[in-house]
Amino acid sequence: MARWQNCHLHEFTFAKPSSRDTLSGSLRFTDPRDDLLRIVSSDTKDDFGLPNHCPVEYENHVKLEDIYDPSGCLHHLVRVPPGQVSVLGPVYPLFYLYDFGDYWNHKLIFKGRKYAREAYPVTISATGCCPVEDSGSPSGWNNVKKAFASKTPNREQRELIKWAQEVSGVGLTFDPNRIPDIEALNSREHWVQYMRLVVGVGEAHEAVY
């Protein structure tokens, strides 16, 4: 199963845990006053004239070392006060919001850096299946999983199963309730297939190699 296909807007936000640290399976809109730094894509437009409560940077201008290195130019914006470092780590949590409609909010944890094993992301462990695009938020994704788990799916569930298989990129083999196969997720073939979904067949070879 492929990851997000980057066909929706997204943003990264460093925020105080009071508003974002507890993520649930439902839509959860957060208080922007707790945001410390927003990192947005170049496609993101101004928030309809609304005031920004924190600094905003474009993702193509930011490197990890700008934030996580103590000497980084943005580190001071997200640095945790000395008395809280033992609980939160040296930097406040980072959240990745994908698809402003379905509102998929992810908490990202930076554990350090080392030389890459491959020229693409490698999965160490996984629980559950990555949702398919446009599945309608966590609650909609739960409906997809219920449809696949049903022994006697109704008409609506059968249509949902057919749709999910078509958009999954793996066809009839798709099953959202199957335990993830880490070896398959990390195969070069899987990554090439993912890049084809995201950037197109003609660009897949160049993107991977």
Secondary structure, DSSP 8 states (H G I E B T S, - for coil): -----S-S-EEEEEE-HHHHSS--SS-----GGGEEEEEE-TT----TT---SS-EEEGGG--HHHHHSTTSTTHHHHB--GGGHHHH-SB--EEEEE-TTT-EEEEE--------SSSS---S---S----TTS-HHHHHHHHHHHHH-SS--HHHHHHHHHHHHHHSSGGG--TTS---HHHHTSHHHHHHHHHHHH-HHHHHHHH-
